[in-house]
Amino acid sequence: MPAIEVNNTSRTYGKVQALNSISLSVEYGELFGLIGPDGAGKSTLFRILTTLLLADTGTASVAGHDVVQSYRQIRKEVGYMPGRFSLYQDLTVEENLRFFATIFNTTIEENYNLIKDIYEQIEPFKKRPAGKLSGGMKQKLALSCALIHKPKVLFLDEPTTGVDAVSRQEFWDMLKNLKEKGIAILVSTPYMDEASLCDRIALIQSGKILQTDTPEEIVKSYPSPLYAIRSNNNYELLKVLRDKNYTKSALPFGEYLHLATHTSMGVDEIISTLNTGNYPDLEIKPIKPDIEDLFLELSREV
C-alpha cells in the first residue's frame, strides 16, 4: 500500500478551483516533489493530506488511513513542516524540541537517532530563542520538530523558500538521508532546479497535475526542437521570433531566449530569417530542455 494515495480529489474556494481532480501516489522511502508556482494548489493539497482541510470530492489516504475517517491516527503518524516558520520564537531551540516531543508522548532521547545528524548542527545554539536563529538554522529546527515523534510520512510545504543556496543544498542532503530510513517524503517547491533532486515529481498548475514521472523522463518528454538565442536587444528579438511561422513558443530565460520550433531547423536557417543587422552580437545554439521548459510548455495548454 502506498504511503500517500490521492484519487480524483478536488477543492474549491468560492469560484476558485484550487484542486481539480488530483490523483497521485507516494511510496515509503520515496522523495516525491510537487512542483509548481504560488497559487498552483500545493498548499491546499498538503492541508487535505494532513487533515487540516476537507476535500469537496475524491478520496485520500496517508499511511494507510483515510484522511476523513481516521484523521486522529494520521496526525500521530505524520510530520508537517509549513512554509513559514511556525515554532515558538520566544522558546529556546531545546524548549521547542521538548515541547513537540511532549505533544506526541515521546522524548528527545527516545527518537534522537532519527534527528541526530540534523540536530547536532544546531545543538550549539540550543539555549538561543528560536526567533534569534538564522534562516537555515530555523529550517533545521523546524525539521527536527517535525521528526521528533518518528513519523512514517513527512510533509514539507516549500521548506526552502527564503533560505540561502548553501542551506538549501544542505537541506536536500538531509532529505536524502531521511528517505533511506524508509520515510515517505512529499515536498512542494516553486523552484524548478530542485525538481531534479527528487525521485519522482508531479508538475502542478492551476490545480491540475500536468505530468508525473521521474525528472529524467519528464525532460525526455519535451516535444520540440529547442534553441537558446541571445542578442543585444532580446526584447525586440522576442517580438520578432513570436511572429515567425516556424515558432511554437519563444520565452525569456535569463540572458537568453528559448525558442521552440515546430520542426527541426539549422542555426543558419534561423539566422537567415532574421535581420542580423539589428543584432550584431546574435548568438544561437541548439540546447537540451530542462524541467522548466517542459513546465512552461505544458502550462500553455492549461
C-alpha positions as CSV (number, residue, x, y, z in Angstrom):
1,M,0.0,0.0,0.0
2,P,1.4,3.5,-0.9
3,A,2.3,5.8,1.9
4,I,0.1,8.5,0.3
5,E,-2.7,7.9,-2.2
6,V,-4.9,10.6,-3.7
7,N,-7.7,9.8,-6.1
8,N,-9.7,12.5,-8.1
9,T,-9.5,15.0,-5.2
10,S,-11.0,18.4,-5.8
11,R,-11.4,21.6,-3.7
12,T,-12.9,25.0,-4.5
13,Y,-12.8,28.3,-2.6
14,G,-15.8,30.2,-3.8
15,K,-15.4,30.4,-7.6
16,V,-11.7,29.4,-7.5
17,Q,-10.8,25.8,-8.3
18,A,-7.8,25.2,-6.0
19,L,-7.6,21.5,-6.9
20,N,-9.1,19.9,-10.0
21,S,-9.4,16.0,-9.8
22,I,-5.9,15.5,-8.4
23,S,-4.5,11.9,-8.4
24,L,-1.1,10.8,-7.2
25,S,0.7,8.2,-5.0
26,V,3.9,8.2,-3.0
27,E,5.8,5.2,-1.8
28,Y,7.6,4.6,1.5
29,G,11.3,5.6,1.1
30,E,10.5,7.9,-1.8
31,L,11.3,11.6,-2.1
32,F,8.4,13.0,-4.2
33,G,8.3,16.6,-5.3
34,L,5.2,18.7,-6.0
35,I,6.5,21.3,-8.4
36,G,4.6,24.5,-9.3
37,P,4.3,28.3,-8.7
38,D,2.5,30.1,-6.0
39,G,-1.3,29.6,-6.3
40,A,-0.9,26.2,-8.1
41,G,-2.7,24.3,-5.3
42,K,0.3,22.8,-3.5
43,S,-0.6,24.0,0.0
44,T,-4.3,23.1,-0.4
45,L,-3.3,19.5,-1.2
46,F,-1.0,19.5,1.8
47,R,-3.7,20.7,4.1
48,I,-6.1,18.0,2.9
49,L,-3.5,15.2,3.4
50,T,-2.6,16.5,6.9
51,T,-6.3,16.6,7.8
52,L,-6.4,20.3,8.2
53,L,-8.9,20.8,5.3
54,L,-11.7,18.7,3.8
55,A,-11.8,18.0,0.1
56,D,-15.0,18.6,-1.9
57,T,-14.7,15.4,-3.9
58,G,-12.4,12.4,-4.2
59,T,-10.6,10.3,-1.6
60,A,-7.2,10.3,0.0
61,S,-5.2,8.2,2.4
62,V,-2.0,8.6,4.4
63,A,-0.1,5.8,6.0
64,G,-3.0,3.5,5.1
65,H,-5.6,5.7,6.9
66,D,-8.4,7.6,5.3
67,V,-8.0,11.4,5.8
68,V,-11.6,11.9,6.9
69,Q,-12.4,8.8,8.9
70,S,-9.0,8.3,10.6
71,Y,-7.7,11.8,10.9
72,R,-6.6,11.3,14.6
73,Q,-4.4,8.4,13.7
74,I,-2.9,10.3,10.7
75,R,-1.9,13.2,13.0
76,K,0.1,10.7,15.1
77,E,2.0,9.2,12.1
78,V,2.9,12.3,10.0
79,G,5.3,15.1,10.3
80,Y,4.4,18.5,8.8
81,M,6.7,21.5,8.2
82,P,4.8,24.5,6.8
83,G,6.5,27.0,4.5
84,R,6.5,29.8,7.1
85,F,8.5,29.3,10.3
86,S,5.7,28.5,12.9
87,L,7.6,27.4,16.0
88,Y,7.5,29.4,19.3
89,Q,10.0,32.1,18.7
90,D,10.3,33.0,22.5
91,L,11.2,29.4,23.4
92,T,14.8,28.2,23.0
93,V,15.8,25.6,20.5
94,E,15.8,22.9,23.1
95,E,12.5,24.0,24.6
96,N,10.8,23.9,21.2
97,L,12.0,20.4,20.6
98,R,11.0,19.1,24.0
99,F,7.6,20.7,23.6
100,F,6.8,18.9,20.4
101,A,8.2,15.7,21.8
102,T,5.8,16.0,24.8
103,I,2.8,16.6,22.5
104,F,3.4,13.2,20.9
105,N,4.1,11.5,24.3
106,T,7.7,10.9,23.5
107,T,11.1,12.3,24.4
108,I,14.1,13.8,22.5
109,E,16.2,10.9,23.8
110,E,13.8,8.2,22.6
111,N,14.0,9.2,18.9
112,Y,17.3,11.0,18.9
113,N,18.9,8.7,16.3
114,L,16.4,9.9,13.7
115,I,17.3,13.6,14.2
116,K,20.9,13.3,15.4
117,D,22.6,14.4,12.1
118,I,20.2,17.4,11.8
119,Y,20.1,18.5,15.5
120,E,23.9,18.3,16.0
121,Q,24.2,21.2,13.6
122,I,22.0,23.5,15.8
123,E,22.8,22.0,19.3
124,P,25.5,24.6,20.0
125,F,22.6,27.1,19.9
126,K,20.2,25.1,22.0
127,K,19.8,27.8,24.6
128,R,19.1,30.5,22.0
129,P,15.5,31.7,21.4
130,A,14.2,30.2,18.1
131,G,13.4,33.7,16.8
132,K,17.0,34.7,17.0
133,L,18.2,31.9,14.7
134,S,19.3,32.4,11.1
135,G,17.0,31.2,8.3
136,G,19.0,27.9,7.8
137,M,19.0,27.2,11.5
138,K,15.3,27.8,11.8
139,Q,14.8,25.4,8.9
140,K,16.8,22.6,10.7
141,L,14.9,23.2,14.0
142,A,11.6,23.0,12.2
143,L,12.6,19.8,10.5
144,S,13.8,18.3,13.8
145,C,10.5,19.2,15.5
146,A,8.6,17.6,12.6
147,L,10.6,14.4,13.0
148,I,10.8,14.1,16.8
149,H,7.9,11.6,17.0
150,K,9.3,9.4,14.2
151,P,6.6,9.9,11.6
152,K,6.0,7.4,8.8
153,V,5.2,10.2,6.3
154,L,6.8,13.7,6.1
155,F,5.1,16.7,4.5
156,L,7.3,19.7,3.7
157,D,5.5,22.7,2.2
158,E,8.0,24.9,0.4
159,P,10.6,24.4,3.1
160,T,13.5,26.2,1.3
161,T,11.7,29.4,0.5
162,G,13.8,32.4,1.6
163,V,16.8,30.2,2.5
164,D,20.3,30.8,1.1
165,A,21.7,28.5,-1.5
166,V,24.1,26.7,0.8
167,S,21.3,25.9,3.4
168,R,19.1,24.8,0.5
169,Q,21.7,22.2,-0.6
170,E,22.3,21.0,3.0
171,F,18.5,20.6,3.5
172,W,18.1,18.4,0.4
173,D,21.1,16.3,1.5
174,M,19.3,15.7,4.8
175,L,16.1,14.7,3.0
176,K,18.1,12.1,1.0
177,N,19.3,10.6,4.3
178,L,15.8,10.5,5.7
179,K,14.2,8.7,2.8
180,E,16.8,6.0,3.2
181,K,15.3,5.3,6.6
182,G,12.0,4.4,4.9
183,I,10.1,7.6,5.5
184,A,7.9,8.8,2.7
185,I,8.6,12.4,1.9
186,L,6.3,14.8,-0.1
187,V,7.9,18.1,-0.6
188,S,6.5,21.1,-2.5
189,T,8.6,23.8,-4.1
190,P,8.3,26.6,-6.7
191,Y,12.0,26.1,-7.6
192,M,12.3,24.1,-10.8
193,D,16.0,23.4,-10.1
194,E,15.0,21.4,-7.0
195,A,12.9,19.0,-9.1
196,S,15.9,17.1,-10.2
197,L,16.7,16.3,-6.6
198,C,13.5,14.2,-6.2
199,D,12.9,10.5,-7.1
200,R,9.7,11.5,-8.9
201,I,7.8,14.7,-9.4
202,A,4.4,16.0,-10.3
203,L,4.1,19.3,-12.1
204,I,1.1,21.2,-10.9
205,Q,-0.5,24.4,-12.3
206,S,-4.0,25.9,-11.7
207,G,-5.0,23.0,-9.5
208,K,-4.2,20.4,-12.2
209,I,-1.4,17.8,-12.4
210,L,0.3,18.4,-15.7
211,Q,2.6,15.3,-15.7
212,T,4.0,12.8,-13.2
213,D,7.3,10.9,-13.7
214,T,10.9,10.9,-12.8
215,P,12.8,14.1,-13.5
216,E,14.7,12.4,-16.3
217,E,11.6,11.1,-18.1
218,I,9.9,14.4,-17.7
219,V,12.7,16.1,-19.6
220,K,12.8,13.4,-22.2
221,S,9.1,14.1,-23.0
222,Y,9.7,17.6,-24.2
223,P,8.2,17.6,-27.7
224,S,10.0,20.2,-29.7
225,P,13.5,21.3,-31.0
226,L,14.8,23.9,-28.7
227,Y,17.3,26.7,-29.2
228,A,18.9,29.3,-26.9
229,I,19.2,32.8,-28.5
230,R,20.8,35.9,-27.2
231,S,21.3,39.4,-28.7
232,N,21.9,43.0,-27.7
233,N,18.2,43.6,-27.8
234,N,16.4,40.5,-26.5
235,Y,13.1,42.3,-26.1
236,E,12.8,43.3,-29.8
237,L,14.1,39.9,-30.9
238,L,11.5,38.2,-28.8
239,K,8.7,40.0,-30.6
240,V,10.2,39.2,-34.0
241,L,10.5,35.5,-33.2
242,R,7.0,35.2,-31.9
243,D,5.8,36.4,-35.3
244,K,7.7,33.7,-37.3
245,N,5.6,30.8,-38.7
246,Y,8.2,28.3,-37.5
247,T,7.9,29.4,-33.9
248,K,6.0,27.2,-31.5
249,S,7.0,29.3,-28.4
250,A,9.6,31.9,-27.6
251,L,10.2,32.7,-23.9
252,P,12.7,34.7,-21.9
253,F,15.1,32.6,-19.8
254,G,17.6,34.9,-18.0
255,E,20.0,36.4,-20.5
256,Y,18.8,34.1,-23.3
257,L,15.5,33.5,-25.1
258,H,14.4,29.9,-25.5
259,L,12.9,29.2,-29.0
260,A,10.9,26.1,-29.6
261,T,10.1,25.3,-33.3
262,H,7.5,23.1,-34.9
263,T,10.2,21.3,-36.9
264,S,14.0,20.9,-36.5
265,M,16.0,23.7,-38.1
266,G,19.6,24.5,-38.6
267,V,21.1,27.5,-36.8
268,D,21.9,29.1,-40.2
269,E,18.3,28.6,-41.3
270,I,17.0,30.5,-38.3
271,I,19.6,33.3,-38.8
272,S,18.5,33.7,-42.4
273,T,15.0,34.6,-41.3
274,L,16.3,37.5,-39.1
275,N,17.6,40.9,-39.9
276,T,21.0,40.3,-38.4
277,G,22.0,43.9,-38.9
278,N,19.7,44.7,-35.9
279,Y,21.5,42.1,-33.8
280,P,25.3,42.4,-34.4
281,D,26.1,40.1,-31.5
282,L,23.4,37.5,-32.2
283,E,24.1,34.1,-30.7
284,I,22.0,30.9,-31.5
285,K,22.7,27.3,-30.3
286,P,20.6,24.1,-30.0
287,I,20.1,23.1,-26.4
288,K,18.6,20.3,-24.3
289,P,15.4,21.3,-22.4
290,D,15.1,21.3,-18.7
291,I,12.1,20.8,-16.4
292,E,11.2,24.5,-16.5
293,D,11.0,24.3,-20.3
294,L,8.5,21.4,-20.1
295,F,6.5,23.0,-17.3
296,L,6.0,26.2,-19.4
297,E,5.2,24.2,-22.5
298,L,2.5,22.2,-20.6
299,S,1.2,25.3,-18.8
300,R,0.3,26.8,-22.2
301,E,-2.3,24.1,-22.6
302,V,-4.0,24.7,-19.2
